[in-house]
Amino acid sequence: MKFKRVLRETLRFWPSQIPIADGKPTAGSGGVFPQLSRLWDRAEAQAQTWSEAHQLMVWAAFCAWHKAAVLRRKAGLGWVTKADLDGKYLRRKYEESLFAPGSAYPRQMLRAYRREVKARQGRIRRSR
């Protein structure tokens, strides 16, 4: 299954904007956002009836939502939207989890993603 398709489908599990005024900064560059955490739980529950790729994407999306929430909250804002998500960061979190040592994801999922990346890189080289 294609990354973009899984992402598009998984983002439907999340609202278009999330209130973060309940967030509290933590040591370093972190934060605790109760409303975001509740929505993550809900997205995980919805993803259970979808593929493992969707379940993994929920985690990656949460990471991106959380990063955006920390940045927006530090800026004094009370909302984070899908437009605030860092796509490169989201993809990196997806890949880190997919290819983590000891990952339990099926080999076919790993191979399919590698093929997709290889095909995408081929298209980029040809377009130059």
C-alpha positions in Angstrom: 0.0 0.0 0.0 1.3 3.4 -0.9 2.5 5.8 1.8 0.5 8.7 0.6 -2.7 6.7 0.5 -2.2 5.3 4.0 -1.4 8.8 5.2 -4.5 10.3 3.5 -6.7 7.5 5.0 -5.2 7.7 8.4 -5.5 11.5 8.7 -9.3 10.9 8.4 -9.1 9.4 11.9 -8.0 12.8 13.2 -10.0 16.1 13.4 -8.9 19.0 11.2 -7.8 21.0 14.3 -7.0 20.1 17.8 -7.2 22.3 20.9 -3.9 22.4 22.8 -4.6 25.1 25.4 -4.7 22.3 27.9 -1.0 21.5 27.1 1.8 21.8 29.6 5.4 22.1 28.7 7.8 19.5 30.0 11.6 19.4 30.4 13.5 19.8 27.2 11.3 20.3 24.1 8.3 18.2 25.1 4.8 18.8 26.4 1.8 17.0 27.7 -1.5 17.5 25.7 -4.4 15.6 27.3 -6.9 16.4 24.4 -4.3 15.3 21.8 -3.7 12.1 23.8 -7.4 11.3 23.9 -7.6 11.8 20.1 -4.6 9.6 19.6 -6.4 6.8 21.6 -9.5 7.3 19.4 -7.4 7.2 16.2 -5.6 4.0 17.4 -9.0 2.3 18.1 -10.2 3.3 14.6 -7.0 2.0 13.0 -7.5 -1.5 14.6 -9.9 -2.5 11.8 -7.5 -1.2 9.1 -4.0 -2.5 8.1 -0.8 -2.6 10.1 0.4 0.3 7.9 -2.5 2.4 9.1 -1.8 1.5 12.7 1.8 2.5 12.3 0.7 5.7 10.5 -1.4 6.6 13.5 1.8 6.6 15.6 3.7 8.7 13.1 0.8 11.1 12.8 0.6 11.4 16.6 4.4 12.3 16.6 3.8 15.0 14.0 0.8 16.3 15.8 2.7 16.4 19.1 5.7 18.2 17.5 3.4 20.8 16.0 1.5 21.2 19.3 4.7 21.9 21.2 5.8 24.5 18.7 2.3 26.2 18.5 1.9 26.2 22.3 5.3 27.8 22.7 4.1 30.5 20.3 1.1 31.1 22.6 -1.4 29.5 20.3 -4.3 27.3 21.4 -4.9 25.2 18.3 -3.0 22.9 16.0 -4.2 22.0 12.5 -3.4 19.4 9.9 -1.7 22.1 7.9 0.8 22.5 10.8 2.1 18.9 10.5 5.6 18.5 9.3 5.4 15.9 6.5 9.1 15.1 6.5 9.1 14.5 10.2 6.0 12.3 9.9 7.6 10.2 7.2 10.8 9.9 9.3 8.8 8.7 12.3 7.0 6.1 10.1 10.2 4.8 8.7 12.0 4.7 12.0 9.3 2.5 13.5 8.9 0.4 10.4 12.6 -0.4 10.2 13.5 -0.4 13.9 15.6 -3.2 15.1 13.4 -6.0 16.3 10.4 -4.6 14.4 7.6 -7.1 14.2 6.1 -5.7 11.0 5.7 -8.3 8.3 8.4 -8.7 5.7 6.0 -8.0 2.9 5.2 -4.6 4.4 8.9 -3.7 4.6 9.5 -4.9 1.0 6.5 -3.0 -0.3 7.7 0.2 1.3 11.3 -0.2 0.1 9.9 -0.8 -3.5 7.8 2.3 -3.2 10.8 4.4 -2.0 13.0 3.0 -4.8 10.4 3.8 -7.5 9.9 7.3 -6.1 13.7 7.9 -6.2 13.7 6.6 -9.8 11.0 9.1 -10.8 12.9 12.0 -9.1 16.1 11.2 -11.0 14.3 10.9 -14.3 12.6 14.2 -13.8 15.9 16.1 -13.4 
